[in-house]
Amino acid sequence: TGNPADTIRHRRTDEGEDLLLVGGQSHKPGEKDISTKERYRRCEALAREYFPVESVEYRWSTMDYTPVDSVPFIGQIDPFTDSVYVGAGFSGWGMTGGTAAGLILSDLIVDGSSSWADVFDPQRLTPGQSAKELVTENAEVGVEFLDGWANSLLSAGEAPVERNEAEVTRHEGRPVGVYRDEDGVVHAVSAVCPHMGCVVRWNDAERTWDCPCHGSRFTCDGDVVSGPSLDDLPSREL
């Protein structure tokens, strides 16, 4: 497949209408090169290019988790726990990976073995085997960390003027995420992710603050939507 890859799936609703599911535009949370709205627009353009689309009913983003060797983790979670099993890291292949996980895990639990256990073993990767990928990922995290702090410290320190707009600005020397909603109400939160201190970026389609370092997401009021952060973004008074 190409990169980025696009997927198309069809189903018929209970009312007998045809629903087309179009996916694609893979990216990490908080990437700044292309906005989330633009990625949605590209998915819609693809659908309209090949199909007679009447309307777009839903739009959403989700996160896929991919091991460094792109093979899911399926099996016993660690050698010291014989009653806990895991199926994870399906990337964009949840239906296929989930089915495989059901087959493998049931064999392991019922029969004590599976012919595919070694391939999907959650303990198969050693630090040495994944060192290159870890170095690359951590280098990218370092770049995002420095970029976020530098841009926030160089900002003008002003809140967005237009409604439905947001930006990371500076208040009392610290990065602050400021969003002005449809009613003109300003929502201000700390722009520093509680997980490891990276500066979050605004997701213009989902209206969330997304961390470009490790993928945590927060509402405009700072409530954590998804981890790894377990804590909210504290509110700020401007």
N, C-alpha and C positions, 0 to 999 in steps of 0.2 A: 504494500500500500504506500501511498504518498505520504508526505509529511508537510503540513498537518493532514491527517486522514479525516474523511467525512464518512458518516454512517447514515443509512436511511432504512427505516423500518415502518411497516404498515400494520394497522389494526382497525377493526370495525367496532364502533361504539355500540352500546346497548340500543341506541336510537337508530342504528343502521347507517350512520354517517362514517365516511372514511377519514381516518386520522393518520397523518403522516408524521413520524418522529424523525427529525433531522438532527444529527449531532456532529460535532467537530470543533475546530478552532482550539485545539488543546493548548493550554498555557498554564503557567504557575500562578497562584494567587498573587495579586499585587503587581503583576508585570505592568510597566508603564508605557511600553512602545505602542500598544494598540488597546484602546478602551474596550470594556466589556460590551458596551452598546454597539460598537463597530463589529465585534465578533458576532453578536446576534444578527446584525444586519447582513453579514456575509452568509450566515446559515440560511437566513430567509431568502437571500438572493439565489442561493444554490437551489432551494426548493422551487422557487418561482421559475427558474430557468428550465426545469425538466418536468414540472407538474402544474396542473391548473389549480393553483392555490386560491381559495376564496378568502381565507382569513387566518391570522396567527392567533391561536387561543392561549398558548402558554409559552413562557420562556423561563429557563432556569439554568443554573450552573451547579455542578457537583464536583467533588474531588475524588480522583482515582489514585490509589497508592500502588507504586510499582517497585518491587525489589530490584537490586542492582543488576541481577541477571535476567530480569523480566519474567521469571518463573514464580508462580504463587507459592506461598508458604502453606502447606497442608500437612497436618500430622500432630504428633506429640509436641507440646509447646516447649518443653525442655527435658533433659535426661533425668531430672530429679523429681518430676511430677508425672506420675503414670496415669492420672485420671483427668487431665486437662488437655484438650485438643483444640487446634486452631485452624481456621481457613481464612486466609487474608492475602492482600497484595494481588488482587485480581486485575488491577489496572482497568482498562476499558472492557474487560471480558467477564463481567460479573455473572452473566447467565451460564456461560460455558464453564468458567472457573468454579462457580457454585455447584454445578452439577458434578464436576469432577471431584470436588471436595466431599460431597455427599457419598459418592461411591468409595473413595479412598478411606474416609473416616469410618464408614460403616464396616469396611473390611478390617481395619485396624482394631476396632472395638469388639467386633463379633468374632473374627478369626485370629486376631493377634498379628496379622501381617497383610501386606498389600504389595503386589508386584511393582507398583508405582511409588512406593513410599520413599525410596532413596532420591528419586527425581525431585519430589516436592518437599523433602525434609526441611522443616523450619530451621534446623541446626546445620544445614549444609554449608553455609557461607562462613568463612573464617575472616578475621581482620585483614589477613594478607591478601585473600582473594578479592576483597572489596576495597582495598586501599586506594586504588586509582580513582574509583568513583567517589569515594568519601572525600578525597582531596579536592576533586573537581567541584563537588557540591558545596563543600565548606568554603572554597575560594569564592564561589558565586554568592554565598551568604555574606561573606566579608565585604564584597563589593556593594551589595544592597545595603548593608549596615552603614557603611561610610557615606554612600550616596544619599540615603535618607536623612542622616544627621546633618550633612553639609547643606543640603537644599533647605532644610527647615531653619537652620541658623542664618542662612543668607536671605530668607524670605523677608518681605516688607513688614510683616507683623500685622496685616489687616485682614479682617473677616471678609468672606465673599459677599458681594453686593447682590447678585442675581439670585432669585429663588431657584430651588432645586440644584444649587451648585455647592461645592465643597472644596476645601483645600487644607493642606497642612501649613500652618503659619507658626509664628513664634510669639510666645507670651511669657514675659518675665524670664527670658532666656531659655525656655523649654518648648519643645514641639507640641503644638496643640492642633487637633483636628476639629475644624469648624464646618458645620453644614447648616445652610439656611433652607428650611423646608418650604412646601408649597404655600403655607400661610405666612411666610416671612419670619417664622420663629427660628432663632439661632440655637443650635445644639453644639456644645463645645465639650470635648473630651481630651484627655491626654492622648497624644499620638504615639506614645511609646508602648510597644507591645509588652505586656507583663511577662511573657515567656522568657525572652532573652534580650530585650531592649532594642529591637529594631523599630524603625519608624514606619507606621502603617501608611497605606495609600487608599484613596477613595475609589470605590467600585461604583461607577455611575449608573449601572443598570440594576444592580441588586440593592443599591443604597446602603452599602456596608463598608466598614473599614477593614481592609485586608492586609495581612502581614506578608511582605515579599520574601521574608527569610525562611519561615517554616510553615506558613499557610493558615495561621489562626485568623478567624474572621469575627467581626463585632458589628452590632447594630449601630445606627447613628448616635444612639445614647450610650454606647459603650458596652452593652450586654454581650457576653461572649456567645457566638453562634456555633463555632466549631474550634477544636483545639489544634495544636497541643496546649495552648494557654488554658488554664483553669480559672483564671481571674478576669474580671471585667476591666475595661478602660475607665479609670476614674473620671468623673465629670470635672469640668473646669469653669470658673467664673471669669468672664472677660471684662 
